[in-house]
Amino acid sequence: MAENRPGDLSRLSVTSVMDSSRVLSCRIIVLNYNRRDLLEKFLPSVVACAKASRHPCRVTVLDNASSDDSVDFVKRRFSEADVVVAGQNKVLCSYNEAVRRFEEEIVILLNNDIQPEKDFVDPLVSIFLEREDAFFAATHGDRSVVAIRWGLVTPDVSHLEGNRLREEPGFAFSAGIAAFDRKKFLELGGFDEMYLPGRYEDVDLCYRGWKKGWRGYYVPQARKFHVGAASFAQTFTPDEIQRMVFRNGILFTVKNITDVALWVRFILMLKLRLLSAALLGKWFILQGFWDALEKLPEALRSRKEVKRQFVLRDREVIGRINHPNGCR
């Protein structure tokens, strides 16, 4: 593939297979928890885009043990959608059981606060027809690259602001709202419950896919409106969320990072950040560190398991996503 700009896949035609007779079965799974109002507002557009697809596409609402009348509402109002009720609220990890029970080749994972455009499905599915190495396809606005902040590997989309890359195909580091190859998703075991109640589980899954030699693609043609954190922000305070992010960033590093230089940087910056948090009275950072220590044995066990799946080194993955040679 021609090399033009970092992460550039502008010559990859996302629509070139639209005249092909080949189709892939897909299922849109909408995660919901106690937000009937969002389902009423956004589920009609999800059903509409499934109907508009040239691929056989079904819609399922995955309810995370809601206490409101979300389930009854969907059953009354949306005969086109199936309903699956999770045994307990495992946030994104509830997708794991749902993906296992279905047989479609592609699963599109959405939150309840997303309004996709009518032609949302086909550009996503076409990536899996064109690219055998495709693990996931990220939607418009989710072209993440790899950033390292305080020694922690993290996704970054800030480079898209006012940037033409928002509208061009390319690679994506990670995405929770995305289309996934169902078999590859299950081969990796889906989202890791170690990160519950949330944050970093999508980064973990996608990064493991990258290190296995698969790729994540950015599909700007798959456009949607996204409220963002509609349910999570109702449950946790900003400090609680940052506590989880810090804890899970540490666990992600222990589990997935094998590069010595990255580890040295992580250790040095970890010491500096803890000192800074103590001086500034950011106790949620210190609490997050303690939380990570409690889960350290679990992260180390996971590390032994996932290392057997890795084909690429950390620097190779970061290079493919962030630099021009990533287009090869």
N, C-alpha and C positions, 0 to 999 in steps of 0.2 A: 504494500500500500504506500502511496506517495506520502512524503513527509513535508508538511508546510509549517505548522505551528504546534506548540505544545499540546499534546492530546488531540490533535486535529484529525477528525475523521470526515471532513467535509465531502470527500469523494465517495463515501459510503452512502449509497442510496437507500433510504429507509423505505421508500415506496416502490422500489423497482420490482418487487415481487407481487404487486397488487393484482397483476393480470394472470398470475400463475393459478393453476387449478389446485395446487396443494393447499391444504388448510390444516390448522392445528386446533384441537379442542382446548378451550380455556374456561376458567371459572373465576369470576370476580368475587372475592370474599371481603365483605365490609364488616369491620370490627366495631362493636357498639357496647357502650356501658352507660346505662341510665340517661340516654339522650334521645328520647323519642322526638324531641323538637328538631334535632339535626337530621334524623331519618326522614321526617316529614318534609324537610326542606330540600335535602340533597339526594335521597334515594331515587326519586323519579328520574334524575339525570343519569344515574348509574344503570338503571333498567333500560333507559333509552339508548345509551351507548352500547350495551350488550346486544340489543336488538339490531342496531345499525351495523354491527360487525359482519364481515363476510365469513368469519370463522364461527363455528358453533360455540356459543358463549352463554353461560348460565350465571345467575347471581345468587349468592348466599349471604345472608346476614348472620354473622357469628356473634351471638350475644354473650357477653362476659358476666353471666349471672346477675343481670340487672334486677333492681328492686322496683323499678317503675313498670309501666305497661308496654314497654318497647316491643316485646315478643308478640303480644296479642295485637298490637297496632299493625305490625308488619303482616301478620297472618290475615288480618281483616282487609288491609288496604292494598297489599301487593301480592297478588296471586302468582305473579311471574317470578317471585323470589322465594328461595328456600330459607328456612330458619334452622340454625343449629345452636343449641344452648350449651355453653361450656359448663362443666361441673363446678368450676371455681374460676375466679377472675385471676388469670395469669398474664394479663396485659398482652403484649405481643406474642408471648409464648403459647397463648391459647391457639394461635394459628397452627402450631405443630400437629395437634390431633386432627384438626380440620383438614389440613393438607393430606394427612395420611388416609383419611376416609374417602377422599375423592379420587377420581381416576383421570381427570383432564391432564393434558400435557403441560399446559401453562396455567399458573395461578397468578392472579393479579390481586395484590393485597392493598386494601384501602382502609382508611379511617372513616368514621361516620361524618366527618366534617369536610368532606371533599365533594366537589361538584365537577365531574369530568365533562369535557365537551363531547359532542355526539360522535366524533371520529376518533375518540380516545384510544380504542382497543387495537385497531389494526396496525398502526405504526409500532406499537410495542411488540405485538406477536411477530411482525415481519422480521425483527431482529433475530429471532430464534430460527427462522427459516433461512436467513442469510449467513448466520454465524454459528458454526457448530460449537465454538468455545463459549458461547453466551451463557452466563449464569443468571444475570438479572438485567433488566432494562429499566432505567430510572426515567422519571417523567419530567416535563418542563419545569425549569427552576431548580432542579436537584442535581446539577452537574458538580459534584463534589470532587475536590482534590485532596491530597494528603497534606496536612499541616502538622507541625510538631510544636505544641505549646506546653511550657513548663516540663518538657521532656516526654510528654504524652502524645502518642499518635492520635490524631483526631481528624474528622472530615471538616472541610471548609468550603463554603459556597460564596464567601464574600467577594471572590474575584469576579463573580457574575454581574455585580452591580454596574450598570451602564456599559457592559461589555458585550461585544458581538458574540462571544462564546455562548451566551445564554440561548442563542437561536441556532447554533451549529451543532451537528452530531459530534460525539466524542466519547471519551471514557468517563465513568463515574466510579469514585472510590467506594461509596456505599449508598444505600437507600432503603428505607423501611417501606415507603410507599412506592411499590415497584411491581413489575412482572417478573416472575421467577420460573425457571425450568423446574418443574415439580420433582423430577427424579434426582436432579442435582441437589435441590433443597433437602430432600429426605436423606440423600447420601451423606450430607454434612450434619444431619441430625436436627436441622432447623435452629430456632432461637434457643440460646442457652439460658436455663432458669437461674443460673448462678447470678445473673444481673438483676433479677427481680428486686424491687417492683418496677424497675425500668431504667433506661438509658444505656447505650452502648451495645445492647443485644443485636441490633441491626448492623452496627459497625463490625462487630465480632463475626457475624455470619458472612457478610460480604467479604471481609478481609480473608477469612479462611478459604473462601471461594477463589479469590485472587491468588493466594499462595498455593492453591492446588493446581493452578495453571489455567483456570477459567477466567472470564472477563466480565466486567460490568459496563454496559453501554448507556450513554445518555441519549435520550430520544426527545428532542424539543417539540416534535410534532404532537406528542401526547400531552395536550394542554389540559389544565384543570384549575379550578379555584380552590384554595385550601385555607380554612380558617386558622388552623395550627394550634396544637396543644389544648384543644377545647375541653377534653376530659381530664388530662393529666394535671393541668394547671388548677383545676377545681379541687383536686385532692391534696396537692402538696404546695407548700410555700416555696418561694424562690430559694431560700437558704436550704431547705430540705432537698430541692432538686439539685442544687450545686453540690450538696453533700453526696448524693447518689452518683453524680457525674464524676466527682473526684475518686470515690471508692471504685467505681466500675472502670475508670480509666486505668487505675493501678492493676485491677484484676485482669483487664484486657492485655496489659503489657506482660504480666507474669505468664499468662496463658499462651500468647501468640508471638511475642517478639523474641527473635533468636539472634539478631545482629548485636555483636559485642559493643560496637560504638554507640548504638542506640541505647543499650543498657547502661553504659557509663554515663551518658547524658541524662538518662532518666534518674539514676541514683543521685547525681549531683544536683539536679533541679528539684528533686523531691525534698532533699535536705533544705534547700533554699526556700522552697515554698512553705514547708512546715514552720521554718523560722519566721518567715514573713507573716504567716497566719497567726502565730503566737503573739508577735509584736503588734499586729493590727487588731487583735481580738476577733479574728474570723474563726470562731470555735467550730463552725460547721465543717471547715476544712480538716481540722484536727479530728473531729468525730468521724469524718469520712475515711481518714487514714486508719483509725482504730477499727472501723467496720471492715476495711480491706484486710487487715491483719487477721481478723476472725475467720474470713473466708479464704485465707491464703492456702491452707491444705487442699481445699477443693480446686482452686486455680492450678495448683501444682499437679494434681491428678489429671486435670483436663489437659495440661500442657503435654504430658506424656502421651495422651491419646491422639491429640491433633497433630503432633509433630510427625507422625507416621503418614499423614495425608499431604504434608507440604512438599511441593515440587520446586517452588521458587523461594529465593531468599527475600528478606524484607526490602533490601535496597533495589532488587530487581522489580518488585511490585511497585514501589514508590516511583522508580524510574519510568516504568511503563505508563503510569497514570499521569505523572507531572511533567515529563520531559519529552522532547521531540522523538527520542528513540522508542518511546512508548507506542508509537504508531506502527512499528514494524511487526 
